[in-house]
Amino acid sequence: MATIISQCSLNVLRQSAEKLIQGNLVAFPTETVYGIGADAMNKDAVARMYQVKNRPTSHPVIVHIAELNDVDYWAKDVPEYAINLMRDFWPGPMTLLLKRREVAGDFLTGAQEIVGLRIPANSLALGLLNEFKAVGGKGIAAPSANRYGAVSPTTAEAVSQELSEYLLPDDQILDGGPCLVGVESTIIDCSSDNPMILRPGSVSAEMIEESTGIILSEAGEKKIRTSGSDKQHYAPKAKVIIDGQSQSGEGLIAMSDVATPEGVIRLAEPKSIEEYARALYAALRQGDSQNLESIRIIPPNGQGLAVAIRDRINRAAAI
């Protein structure tokens, strides 16, 4: 059972960084979702993180770094367009897949020749990363802090509910409040001449093309394993149904202009796309906590962040 720490002072973050160096796991918030972190240079710690998540070792993890200068330690042959993306969107909800250096071991990359890197836009996460760097750390491997395939947590309480029985007393959960974005980072393959989105997020295709001046390659041209790439992922215990007429006893997630039929349990009624992204995972978890058998979701229309929301809904509903 890990300790939840709510008052995350600089001294606490320094202690958490030391915990990571010692091989312990530390869950922490980012602007997207909460991650479960391990020292990316510690093979045994990363292996235990995989075990806690029940995650297949063939699935790579994202290495979180403190600043742009840290990219060169992990990656080589970084294309100019990737540097443009880093300057425009880091810190932020964007992961870049780059050609790895030898220090990025197979235990991080799923034995692929690329490594995923990200600088999160969350003050607590950045504080932890900077303290970790100050005590000699090179990066924190941190996939979402949930069991494999389940709904990602967007609060410290959700992390505890999901993972506490698998964590040890020396592990920690840092409470930074609810996540601002609510869906995972955009993953962009930058190992070729043209960037390719492998997982949509709040950094949209339009934003990437404007930053790089390059028309994006179509996804599916390369077989790269990434976080959250399974057909079914981000799934609650309840059955997820997309669109259609809500039935009595079902949960409902839809924009606020969609009425709630009699007997239907409203789980979320966001007024904007941004609010929809922040509310989605918490609403799915709420449905499970109420032991609902099914949750009906009316996805939002539009481009940008709405594309990422629809991607997560489709994976939650896949069989």
C-alpha positions, 0 to 999 in steps of 0.5 A: 500500500503506497502513501498518498502525499497531498502536500507536495513541497519541494522537500517532498519532491526531493524525497520522491526523487530519492525514492525513484533513485532507490528503485521505488515507484512514484505515481505523479500527475501530468497534464494528461493523466497520472503516470506510474514512474520508475527510474528509466535507467533501472531495469529492475524498477521498470520491470516491477512497474510493468508487473504492477500494471500487468503490462506486456513487456513488448509494449514500450513506455514513455520516458519523461525528461526535464528539459530539451537538452535531455533529448540528446542523452536518449535519442540520435539523428533527431530530425529538424521537424522534431526539434520544431515540434519540441520548441512549439509544444514542450512542455506539453501533451506530446510524445515524440518517438525518436531513434534511440541511443544504446542507453534506451534499453530494450526493457523501455522500448519493447525491443524497438529501435525507437524511444518515446520522450516527453516533457509534461506541462505540469508543475508538480511533474516538472518539479519531480523531474528536475529534482530527479535530475539533480540527484543523478536521474536521467529520465522517469519511465511513466506509463499511465497509472492503471492496470493494463487496458483499464481506464487511465486515472486522472486523480490520485484517488483513482490511482490508489483505487487502481494500484494500491494493492500492488504497490509497496509501502516505500512507493508513493502517490503524489496528489496534484489534483485532477488532470487538466487535459484528461486524455493521453498525449499525442504520440508522433513517430519522428523516426522517418522523413515525415511525422506520423500520428500514432495516437491522437491527443490534444496536439492535433494534426493541424497543429503539427502540420503548421509547426513542421510545414510537413503534410503528415504521413498516413498512419498504418504505413509502419508497424510500431508498438506504442502505448494505448495502441490495442484495439480494446483499451481505456475500457471500464468493466461496464459495456460501452455502447456508442450512440443510439437511444439510452435505455433505463438503467444505463449510464450516459456520457454526452454533451450537455445539449443531449437530454437525459431520458427517464431512468438513465444515470447521467455520468457526465454532461460537459459543455465543451470539448475540453471539459469532455476530455477532462470528464471522460475517464472519471465518468467511466470510473463512476459508472463502474463504482455504481456497478452499471452494466452498460454505459452509453456514450454520445461522442463529440463532433469536430476535429482537434481534441475531439478526434482524441476523445473519439479514439478513446471511446472507440477503444473503450467500446471495442470487443 
